Amino acid sequence: MDDAGRWDEAIGSFLHSYTGDGTQIDSSRVQPGITAFLVRSFDGAALQFSFPVVVQRNLPAEIALDPAGADGAAATLIERVKGQAESVPALGPLYGKGVPGSQRYRDTIEPYTVIHSDETLASHLWKADARNFCDCEGIHVILRGAMPCPDGDGRRQVADALGGLADAVGTIVEKTPARVVDASWLASLDQKRLRRGLRERGLVAFVADGSKLARTLTHHRCFFRVAGPKTGVNIPFCCPVELDPVELGLPASGGTVTGLGIRQREVLAIAGSNAQGKSTFLEGILAGRDDHAPHDGRELVVTARGACTAESTTMGLAGADISMFFSTLPPGVSGTVRSVHGMGSGSMTMAWQVQSAIARHAPLLIIDEDRAAPNLLVKSCLQKEEITPLSEILFHDRTKMGDTALVFAACAMDTLIARADRIMVLDRHEASAIDTGEFRRMLAETLRKTADGLEK
Ligand SMILES: Nc1ncnc2c1ncn2[C@@H]1O[C@H](COP(=O)(O)OP(=O)(O)OP(=O)(O)O)[C@@H](O)[C@H]1O
């Protein structure tokens, strides 16, 4: 029998014969080659596996809360298993223990603090999602990992290792007290309900006081939205009184929370000098589209679904409408300003992204100066008449923003900041506010002095 056939048979007989104590291989969800596999790794050093397990425990009945928060419980249970993976020998196959070069299998036990995202985030990590969830039948998880390739036949060895793993996971899940998963169940419900309630409060996002937005990126969680809390100094957010903090009731866990409410259709500037935390704040708002576990630091940041970004990039445009910013087309692209075809420049592509967001009534658009086309945001003396940058649009024709609120981070774009409705300033990662009238006066004074200096 060839290798593939031998391992197929091993996992097949294992999946159909295994009956653990309270833990069952979910053979109803096993479709050969799709939901369960046991294969030799590309370097021949390991057997990689994946198979579904149901741990029989009716958590929804024990917790007696709205089942919508069950993803919080699944997330907590998975993190508890990960937390014990390196001390419980039977959990070794989860991260390829004993396999040469096992680093590459450690993604399974990488901690993860996002409970739920509507988008496909971090699909390489083990986390609560459509395949790892809990309902009244039990806690459903997909166990995957790698084990050293046995010499010779090894079917018994494989079956013992996988059975031991399923048992060890089952034991942890069964023994976890309900009160441990209660907090994340409530946190999940709070976030879902707060997000749903934003619209009726006239808000598109809310950042609670005490939120810790800074992140530490790791090899397996290498971008902001999936990354865990920053280790070391992580200064909590506190909404300045000048920005009228709002108070919201926590719908599931009770009590109230205060923080910054970002209003529908407003333009909010996040201003400040270099490296004061502006991008981190914007990323935090974007992360509010997901639900986070307690202790993530973003568990009381909620943002309306549909919030999006616009940035400068180069891409092919096919029928893009950029007429809000461009009144004629430069050479090199074809069509009209309402339907551009060809390779878009940085500012054209960003213009199209802004307009698309407004056209689909995105509740919130986020722009970071770091990633933006400056010539789409502020006016320059060389700029042709046929271009109207965003600062001019906000000044002369705010209705063009439609229903979409705008939050942007800026340091150098003074003339854009001057057009905001509210200005929050970050200084050493702490928030304060500056009155827009005062900012405009300061800016006018600075520009006058600059002009005087140029004419001397
Ligand atoms: N609240 C915070 N507590 C601790 N560290 C923070 C906080 N916010 C941001 N940081 C850290 O400060 C550094 C700079 O943050 P960030 O890139 O957000 O600043 P910025 O104002 O956007 O910078 P630039 O003006 O250069 O674009 C990063 O290392 C970030 O992790």
The ligand as a Gaussian input file, in Angstrom:
#p B3LYP/6-31G(d) Opt

LIG

0 1
 N       -1.510000      54.429000      23.481000
 C       -0.276000      53.995000      23.231000
 N        0.475000      53.480000      24.224000
 C        1.714000      53.038000      23.993000
 N        2.305000      53.061000      22.796000
 C        1.610000      53.560000      21.769000
 C        0.290000      54.061000      21.933000
 N       -0.154000      54.491000      20.728000
 C        0.843000      54.277000      19.872000
 N        1.900000      53.727000      20.479000
 C        3.187000      53.373000      19.875000
 O        3.824000      54.584000      19.424000
 C        4.487000      54.386000      18.199000
 C        4.000000      55.375000      17.151000
 O        2.629000      55.157000      16.934000
 P        1.907000      55.564000      15.578000
 O        2.595000      54.954000      14.406000
 O        0.479000      55.287000      15.776000
 O        2.161000      57.131000      15.574000
 P        1.825000      58.226000      14.455000
 O        1.440000      59.454000      15.208000
 O        0.858000      57.707000      13.475000
 O        3.266000      58.387000      13.779000
 P        3.688000      59.199000      12.420000
 O        3.328000      60.622000      12.641000
 O        5.149000      58.985000      12.353000
 O        2.917000      58.571000      11.311000
 C        4.241000      52.913000      17.833000
 O        5.335000      52.157000      18.284000
 C        2.995000      52.557000      18.622000
 O        2.914000      51.177000      18.936000

